[in-house]
Amino acid sequence: MKNKTKAILGVVSVVVIAAFVWSLAGKKTGEAARFLTAPVTRGTVIQSVTTTGTLEALTTVKVGSQVSGIIAEIHADFNDRVKKGQVLAVLDPTPFVAAVNQTKAQLERARIQALDAEAKYKRQQALFEAKLVSEDQLETARAAYHQALAQVTELEAALERAETNYRYSVIRAPIDGVVVSRDYDVGQTVAASFQAPTLFTIAEDLTRMRLTCDVSEADIGQVKVGQTVLFSVDSYPEKQFTGRVAQIRLSPKITNNVVTYPVVVEVENNEGLLLPGMTAEVHIQVAKAEDVLRIPASALRFRPEMLGLAVGSNRANGNAPAQRREPGRGSDRGGASSRREPRPAGGGTEDKLATVYLPGEKPSDPLRPVRFMPGLTDGQYVEVRGGELAEGQQVVVGLATAQAEEAGGLAGMTRMGPPRR
């Protein structure tokens, strides 16, 4: 009786273990056969160079003061629109008026002295002609007269300088534009010594702006003047702005051994949304292919051999030659893996081909590798320039997961394979 009970328990254990192994095997097979696919479509692929840049006004003028003094009046503030010649600020005119009056008085005295020196010179000349004075006395009178004339000329220049400083005490706008910065208030002292202090900063026209960005040396060869630029700013994340490459500057910047070149982009700002100093995420469109076959870039990242999945022969349309078999890779009869034997550098077109995978006609069929010639890429799609891919075919982009199925799958992708157990 005891032996019979042991036998029954042994049989039950074997059945339970076999059922468990069978369920795991079935689950693994079902999971391996479920793929996410996306169609080969026709559309536009735009290849871009991505960088960041800073917005600034196309023309910005810093308005300073050439003379020192105390600010008596301020006639412009932040964001004010000003016209060329409009008064922005006035320095205290008292010292400038005094300097002008003092120089005028000195000039008047010098002119009187010049007249007196001229009269003395003429008298000495007459006496010399009558031989009543020596030639030395005549030369002394002539020198005094010319010295008085030079003094008059010097003071005339000093008067002009004093009057100019008086005019400079009134700060005027040099261009039409918008005041974007004001650095002084009434009562502050402006000290113009070695350089002119900046009182105001005026942006000429904020409807046209400039975007300066740095492009790495690896990408600068693709950037050309006139290319279209798309960019966005954090203030308006859902809005896309456009511009055009206006200049590629030849002055390199080296930061931490990274070489970049400044690229200037001209931007229209008719809506007034863009402000100076904003940071933009820039995409320079360096190449564009319209109405071409394209596949999702994720299809190129799918590697079934790394997942231990079966891969069949390279006969997507039933007439392509089979690839060479690699040992240790799963395949059907006469099939081969998608990987190829390494070729020496500088090979032909075959070395430039890429591989994607098509699902089998049945869930149990292995994947079918298809090689094609890739072209431009925008990070989301890859252009198909040649090969056996056709519009409407489904290419494998990944394995279906429970999270992807619960979320409804990826946009434009289809789940292939049997239903879950």
C-alpha positions in Angstrom: 0.0 0.0 0.0 2.8 2.3 0.9 4.7 1.5 -2.4 1.5 2.2 -4.4 1.0 5.6 -2.7 4.6 6.5 -3.5 4.1 5.5 -7.1 1.0 7.6 -7.4 2.7 10.6 -5.9 5.6 10.2 -8.3 3.3 10.1 -11.3 1.5 13.2 -10.1 4.8 15.1 -9.6 5.9 14.2 -13.1 2.6 15.4 -14.6 2.8 18.7 -12.6 6.4 19.4 -13.7 5.6 18.6 -17.3 2.6 20.9 -17.3 4.6 23.7 -15.8 7.4 23.3 -18.3 4.9 23.1 -21.1 3.2 26.3 -20.0 6.5 28.2 -19.7 7.5 27.0 -23.2 4.2 28.0 -24.6 4.4 31.4 -23.0 8.0 32.0 -24.2 7.0 30.9 -27.8 4.0 33.2 -27.8 6.0 36.2 -26.5 8.7 35.7 -29.1 6.2 35.6 -31.9 4.6 38.9 -31.0 6.2 41.9 -32.9 5.4 45.5 -33.3 5.5 46.5 -37.0 5.2 49.7 -38.9 4.5 50.2 -42.6 6.9 51.4 -45.3 5.4 54.8 -46.3 6.0 57.5 -48.8 6.7 61.1 -47.6 9.3 63.7 -46.8 12.6 63.2 -44.9 14.5 66.3 -43.8 18.0 65.9 -42.3 18.9 68.6 -39.9 21.9 69.8 -37.8 20.8 70.5 -34.2 22.3 73.1 -32.0 21.3 76.0 -29.7 21.6 79.8 -30.1 20.8 83.2 -28.6 18.4 85.8 -30.1 19.5 89.4 -30.4 18.4 92.5 -32.3 19.8 92.8 -35.8 21.3 96.3 -34.9 21.9 97.3 -31.3 23.5 100.7 -30.4 24.9 101.6 -27.0 24.2 105.3 -26.3 26.9 106.9 -24.1 28.1 110.3 -23.0 31.3 111.9 -24.1 31.3 114.4 -21.2 31.1 114.1 -17.5 28.3 115.6 -15.4 25.2 115.0 -13.2 22.1 113.8 -15.0 19.4 116.4 -14.6 16.7 115.0 -16.8 15.6 111.6 -18.2 13.3 111.6 -21.2 13.2 107.9 -22.1 12.6 104.7 -20.3 12.6 101.0 -20.9 10.6 99.8 -24.0 10.1 103.4 -25.2 10.2 103.8 -29.0 12.4 106.7 -29.9 13.3 108.6 -33.1 16.7 109.6 -34.4 17.7 112.9 -32.7 15.1 112.6 -29.9 16.4 113.8 -26.5 17.0 110.9 -24.1 18.7 112.7 -21.2 20.1 116.0 -20.2 23.2 116.6 -18.0 23.4 119.6 -15.7 24.3 122.5 -18.1 25.8 124.8 -15.4 29.5 123.9 -15.8 29.2 123.7 -19.6 27.6 127.2 -19.8 30.3 128.6 -17.5 33.0 127.1 -19.7 31.5 128.6 -22.8 31.2 132.1 -21.2 34.7 131.9 -19.8 36.2 131.0 -23.2 34.3 133.7 -24.9 35.8 136.3 -22.5 39.3 135.0 -23.0 38.8 135.1 -26.8 37.6 138.7 -26.6 40.6 139.7 -24.6 42.9 138.0 -27.0 41.4 139.8 -30.0 41.9 143.2 -28.3 45.5 142.2 -27.6 45.9 141.2 -31.2 44.6 144.6 -32.4 47.0 146.4 -30.0 49.9 144.2 -31.3 49.0 145.0 -34.9 49.0 148.8 -34.2 52.4 148.6 -32.5 53.8 146.6 -35.4 52.6 149.1 -37.9 54.1 152.0 -36.0 57.4 150.2 -35.7 57.3 149.5 -39.4 56.7 153.2 -40.2 59.6 154.2 -37.9 61.9 151.6 -39.4 61.2 153.0 -42.9 62.1 156.5 -41.6 65.3 154.9 -40.1 64.3 155.9 -36.6 64.3 152.3 -35.1 66.5 149.3 -35.6 65.5 146.2 -37.6 65.6 144.2 -34.3 62.8 146.4 -32.8 60.7 145.8 -35.9 61.1 142.1 -35.7 60.1 142.1 -32.1 56.9 144.0 -32.9 56.1 141.6 -35.8 56.6 138.5 -33.5 54.3 140.0 -30.8 51.7 140.6 -33.4 51.8 137.0 -34.9 51.8 135.6 -31.3 48.6 137.6 -30.6 47.0 136.2 -33.7 47.9 132.7 -32.7 46.3 133.2 -29.3 43.1 134.3 -30.9 43.0 131.2 -33.1 43.7 129.0 -30.0 40.9 130.5 -28.0 38.5 130.2 -31.0 39.2 126.4 -31.0 38.7 126.3 -27.2 35.4 128.1 -27.6 34.3 125.6 -30.2 35.3 122.7 -27.9 33.3 124.3 -25.0 30.2 124.7 -27.2 30.6 121.1 -28.4 30.7 119.8 -24.8 27.7 121.9 -24.1 25.8 120.2 -27.0 27.0 116.8 -25.8 25.4 117.5 -22.4 22.1 116.7 -24.2 22.0 113.0 -25.0 20.1 112.2 -28.2 19.0 109.0 -29.9 21.4 108.1 -32.8 18.9 105.8 -34.5 15.2 105.0 -34.6 14.4 102.0 -32.3 13.3 100.7 -28.9 15.1 101.4 -25.6 16.0 98.0 -24.2 18.2 99.2 -21.4 18.6 102.3 -19.2 21.6 102.3 -16.8 21.4 105.7 -15.1 18.8 107.7 -13.1 18.3 111.4 -12.4 21.0 112.6 -10.0 23.6 110.1 -10.8 27.0 111.3 -12.0 28.3 110.3 -15.4 32.1 110.0 -15.4 33.5 110.0 -19.0 37.2 109.4 -18.6 38.9 106.7 -20.6 35.7 105.4 -22.2 32.2 106.6 -22.7 29.8 105.2 -20.1 26.6 103.5 -21.5 23.4 105.3 -20.6 21.0 103.6 -22.9 20.9 100.6 -25.2 18.7 100.9 -28.3 17.6 98.1 -30.6 16.9 99.4 -34.0 14.2 97.1 -35.2 12.8 94.1 -33.2 10.7 92.9 -36.2 13.9 91.5 -37.7 16.3 89.7 -35.3 19.4 87.7 -35.4 20.0 84.2 -34.0 23.6 83.3 -33.4 24.4 79.6 -32.8 27.6 77.5 -32.6 27.9 74.5 -35.0 30.5 71.9 -34.4 33.3 71.3 -36.9 31.8 67.9 -37.7 28.6 69.5 -39.0 29.8 72.9 -40.3 30.5 71.4 -43.8 26.8 70.7 -44.3 25.7 74.2 -43.4 25.3 76.6 -46.3 24.0 80.2 -46.6 20.3 80.3 -47.5 19.3 77.1 -45.8 16.0 77.0 -43.9 16.2 77.0 -40.1 13.5 75.9 -37.7 13.8 76.8 -34.0 11.7 77.0 -30.8 12.1 78.9 -27.6 11.0 77.8 -24.1 8.5 80.7 -23.8 6.4 79.2 -26.7 7.2 75.4 -26.7 4.4 74.6 -29.1 5.2 77.2 -31.7 7.8 76.8 -34.3 9.7 79.8 -35.8 11.6 79.9 -39.1 14.7 81.7 -40.4 17.5 81.4 -42.9 21.2 81.1 -42.6 22.7 84.5 -43.4 26.3 84.1 -42.5 28.9 81.4 -41.5 31.7 83.2 -39.6 35.2 81.9 -40.1 36.3 82.6 -36.6 36.4 79.3 -34.7 35.6 79.0 -31.0 37.5 76.4 -28.9 35.9 75.3 -25.7 37.3 72.3 -23.8 39.0 71.2 -27.0 35.7 71.3 -28.9 35.8 73.5 -32.0 32.7 75.3 -33.2 31.9 78.0 -35.7 29.3 80.8 -35.3 26.4 80.7 -37.7 24.1 83.7 -38.0 20.5 83.2 -38.8 18.2 86.0 -39.8 14.7 85.8 -38.2 11.4 87.6 -38.9 9.6 88.7 -35.7 6.5 90.4 -37.0 4.4 89.2 -34.1 6.9 90.5 -31.6 7.0 87.2 -29.6 10.8 86.9 -29.7 12.8 88.9 -27.3 16.5 89.6 -27.2 18.4 87.1 -25.1 16.1 84.2 -25.5 17.7 80.8 -26.0 16.5 78.8 -29.0 16.8 75.1 -29.9 17.9 75.3 -33.6 17.4 72.8 -36.4 19.3 73.7 -39.6 17.8 71.8 -42.6 20.9 70.7 -44.5 19.2 68.1 -46.8 15.6 67.3 -47.9 14.0 64.4 -49.8 10.4 64.7 -50.9 8.0 61.9 -51.9 10.4 59.1 -51.1 10.0 55.7 -49.5 10.8 55.8 -45.8 10.8 53.5 -42.8 10.9 54.2 -39.1 14.4 54.6 -37.7 13.5 52.1 -34.9 13.4 49.3 -37.5 17.2 49.7 -38.0 17.7 49.3 -34.2 15.8 46.0 -34.0 18.3 43.1 -33.7 16.6 39.7 -33.5 19.9 37.8 -33.1 20.5 39.5 -29.8 17.1 38.3 -28.6 17.7 34.7 -29.8 14.9 34.9 -32.4 14.7 32.8 -35.5 15.7 34.5 -38.8 15.0 33.1 -42.2 16.6 33.7 -45.6 16.8 37.0 -47.3 13.9 36.4 -49.7 11.5 39.2 -49.0 10.0 39.0 -52.4 10.8 35.4 -53.1 13.6 36.1 -55.6 16.5 37.4 -53.5 19.5 35.2 -53.0 20.0 33.7 -49.6 22.8 35.2 -47.3 25.6 33.1 -46.1 24.9 31.0 -43.1 26.5 31.9 -39.8 27.0 29.1 -37.3 25.1 29.2 -34.2 22.2 31.3 -35.6 18.6 29.9 -35.8 17.2 29.7 -39.4 14.9 27.6 -41.5 16.1 25.2 -44.2 18.7 26.8 -46.4 18.3 30.0 -44.5 20.9 32.4 -43.1 21.3 35.1 -40.5 20.9 38.8 -41.4 24.5 39.4 -40.4 27.2 39.2 -43.1 30.9 38.3 -43.1 33.1 41.3 -42.5 34.5 43.0 -45.5 37.7 45.0 -45.8 37.5 48.8 -45.6 36.7 50.7 -48.8 34.3 48.1 -50.1 31.6 48.6 -52.7 27.9 49.3 -52.4 27.2 46.1 -50.4 29.0 47.6 -47.4 26.6 50.6 -47.3 23.4 48.4 -47.1 21.4 48.2 -44.0 19.1 45.4 -42.8 15.5 45.4 -41.6 13.2 42.5 -40.9 9.7 41.5 -42.2 7.4 39.3 -40.1 6.6 35.8 -41.5 3.4 35.0 -43.2 2.5 32.9 -40.2 3.2 33.5 -36.5 5.4 30.4 -36.5 7.5 31.5 -39.5 10.9 33.1 -38.8 11.6 36.7 -39.6 12.8 37.6 -43.1 15.8 40.0 -43.4 15.7 42.5 -46.2 18.7 44.7 -47.2 18.3 48.2 -48.6 20.2 51.3 -49.3 19.6 54.0 -46.6 19.5 57.7 -47.4 18.7 60.8 -45.4 17.4 60.5 -41.8 15.6 63.0 -39.5 15.9 60.8 -36.5 12.3 59.4 -36.9 12.4 58.1 -40.4 15.1 56.8 -42.8 14.9 57.3 -46.6 14.9 54.1 -48.7 17.1 54.8 -51.8 17.2 51.2 -53.1 16.5 47.6 -52.2 13.5 45.3 -52.1 11.3 47.3 -49.8 8.0 48.4 -51.2 5.4 50.8 -50.0 2.9 49.2 -47.6 5.1 46.4 -46.4 5.3 46.0 -42.6 8.8 46.1 -41.0 9.5 44.9 -37.5 10.4 47.7 -35.1 10.4 45.8 -31.8 8.8 43.2 -29.5 5.3 43.7 -28.2 5.2 44.2 -24.4 2.4 44.2 -21.9 2.9 47.9 -21.3 2.7 48.7 -25.0 -0.4 46.6 -25.5 -2.1 48.2 -22.5 -1.3 51.6 -23.9 -2.7 50.8 -27.2 0.7 50.2 -28.9 2.9 52.7 -30.7 1.4 55.2 -33.1 1.1 53.7 -36.6 2.3 50.3 -35.4 0.6 46.9 -35.5 1.0 43.9 -33.2 1.8 40.7 -35.1 1.5 37.2 -33.6 -1.0 35.0 -31.7 -3.1 36.3 -28.9 -1.7 36.0 -25.4 -2.4 32.8 -23.5 
